[in-house]
């Protein structure tokens, strides 16, 4: 019952655990925050590679086993708490986890709001990972809006058979990396970019050009679309983050 309520699917395949660790790239000086420790398979694999690991687990039935399994790693702290209620660390940290599919969006939002987050490497539902990273050849509003600050990348696929209980779909390894220097600087510039993106994703008019035409003259739009390599009939989902930055540069006069 707890597994169904908490959307628990434990990662049991050692090769898949190793792939997540490789994608996360923890370093000896890193603070790692694990989202949903489960039975500790990923925790035990991460622990030798980082300075400190804080792991959150909401299921009280798993806490004794976790503390016993990780007793040999004094730098690992097991916290019985809902990760989403925790405050982000005040120092740079990386988030890692085999996250509950039903709570992935909330967990990603928490990470995007954490000012000292350096990266987040999550094993999620495959469709979510592909959607957010542009792996379908289409780009989501969240990805485009945050791209000046965060790079989204698909790092691999994990078969459903690697989990217990076995879920209905495969998993995907997704990595978010906060840029050391944002592609856009300044609050006003960032707000202007977000307004442009929100307008483009409004869907009014049926095409990206039609949506943006409500706020920009045709001559400037034509020039911007030519430079970005977009046609007037382009659908918003197929505009890449780089093309959005070019559009913003042309329409705002700000170098991307």
N, C-alpha and C positions, 0 to 999 in steps of 0.2 A: 504493500500500500504506500509506504514512504517513497519508494522508487517512482511510482506513478505520480504521486503528488508533487514531488520535487523535480520531476523530469530527469531522473538519474539514469545514465547509461555509462557504466564504468569502462574505461579504456584498459583492456587486458592484454593486448598484443604488444610484446616488447619492441618489435620493429617500428610500430606506429608511435610508441612512446618516444623512441629515439629520434624519429623524424620531427616530432614537436619540439624536442630539446634543441635539435640542430637549427630549426627555424627560429627559435627564441634567441639563440646565441648568447646565453648568459656568460658573464665574465667574472673573474675572481674578486673584483671589487664591487660587484653589483648587489643592489637590494632588489630582490624579486618578491612580488606579491602574487600568490597563487589564488585563483578564483575557483572555489569548489574543489577541495582536495580529494573527495571521494574516498577510496581506500589507500591512497598514497602512492600509486604506481608512478605517476608523473613527478610527485614531490621527491621521491627517493632518487629519481634520475636527475632532477635539477639540483639537488642539494650539494653534490660534490663540486659544482661549477660556479657557485656564487658565495658572496661574503655573508649574506643574511637572507633568510627566506621567511616571510610571514604568510601562512596559509590559512584561508578561511573555509570553514565547513559548517553548513547550516544543520546537518543531520546529527542529532545528539548520539544516535546509535553508533556512529562511525568514529567518534572522538577517542574512546579508549584504545581502539585498534590502531589509530593513527599515531597516538603518543607512544604506544609500545613499538610500533614499526620504526619510528623515527627517533627513538631514544639515543641512538648512536650519533645523531647530528645535533649537537647543542646549539648550533646557529639557526635551527629551524624552530619557529614558534607556531604551534597549532592553536588557532583561535576559533572557538565555537561561536559563530556569529554569521548573520546574513551579510555577505560582502557589500551589498548595496547600502547598508546602514553605516559602513565604516568611513572614517575620514581618510582622505588620501595622505600618504606620507609627506613630510615637509622637505624631504630630500629627493633627489632623482631616483626613480624606480622604474622597473619593467614589470608589466603584468603578464601572467601566463595562465592558461587554464583550459581544461576540457569543460566548456561552459554548458549549462542546461539550455537546450534549444529554445525552450519557452521564454527564457529570460535574456537571450542574447542581446536584443536591442537595448534593454535597460543597462546591461553591463557595459556595452560599448559606449553608451552615452555617459556613463559614470567616468569611464576612462578619458573620453574627450574633454570632459570638464576638469580633470585633474591637472593642475598647472605644472607639476613636476614629473609627469609621466614621460618617459623617453620612448617606450615602445609597448605594444600589447600584441601578444601572439596567442591566438585562440583557436581551439578546435571547435568548430561550429557545424551546424547543418550545412551540407554542401551547397545548397541553393543560396543560402544567405552569404556564404563566403564568395561565391562566384558573382552574385549580384553586386556586392559592395566593392569588389576589386576590379570590376569591368571585364571579368573573364567570359561573360556571355557576349562581349562586344557592345554592351550597353552600359551606361553609367547612371547611377542613382543620384538623386538630389543631395543626400547626405555626403556622398563621396566628393562630388563636385564642390559643394559648399565648403568642405573642410580641407580640400586639396592644398591650398596655399600653406597650411600648417602641418598637414599629415599626409604621408604617402601610404596608400593602401595597396597591398600586394598579396596575391594568391601564392601559397607555398606548397600546395599538394593536396591530394585526395586520400582519405582514409576509408577503407571499405567498412560497411556496416558490421561485418563479421568480426571486426576488431573490438567490439563492445559487448558487454554483458549487462543487462539483457540486450539482445540484438535489436536496434531500432529499425524503423521501416526504410530509412534512407541512409546513404553514405554521409560521411563527414568531410569537412574541408578545413585545411589549416590556413588561417588568414593572419597577416601581420600588418599592424599599423605602426609606422615609425614617425615620431614627431621630428620635424626638420629643425636642425640647429639654428638655422636662420630662415624665418618665414619667407615665402616668395612674395608676399605683400607685407609692407610694414606700415604701421600707423593705424590707429583706430578708425579714422575717417575713410581711409582707402579700403580697409577691410570691410567696413559697413557698406560702402558703395559696391564692392564686388558681390557681397551677399544679396544686396537688393537686385542687382542685375541677374544673378542666378535664380532667385525666387521668381522674378518676372518671367524668365525664360521657361521655367518649369510650371508656370501657371496653366499651360495647356490651352489658353485662349487663342483661337485662330488656327489651331491644328498643326502648325509648324513652329519651329524656333524663331524663324524670321518674323512671322506674324505676331508672335507674343512680344518680341522686342520692339516691333514697329510701333507699339502703343506709346513708347517713351523716347524713341530715337528716329531721326529723319531718315528717309530711304537712302539718300546719297551716302551718309555715313555708314549705314548698315551694309550697303552693297560693298563698300570698300573694306569694312571689317570682315565680312563673310568671305570675300575673295582672299584676303591675307590668311585667314584661318583655314582655307581650303574647304569651306562649307557651301553647299548650294542653298538656294532659297527654299527648296522643298525639304531641307534636312529636319528630321524629327529630333526633338531635344535629347532623347536618350542616347543617340549615336554621336553626340558631340563629346569629344574627349576633354579631360581636364585641361590639357595643354591648349586646345582650341578655345576653351572658355577664357583662359588667361590672355590669349591673343585678342579675343573679342573685347575683353575688358580694357586692354591697352588701347585699342583703336577707338573705343567709344568713350573712354574717359581721358585719353591723352596721357595715361600713366604707363611707363615702361613696365612690361611684365617680367 
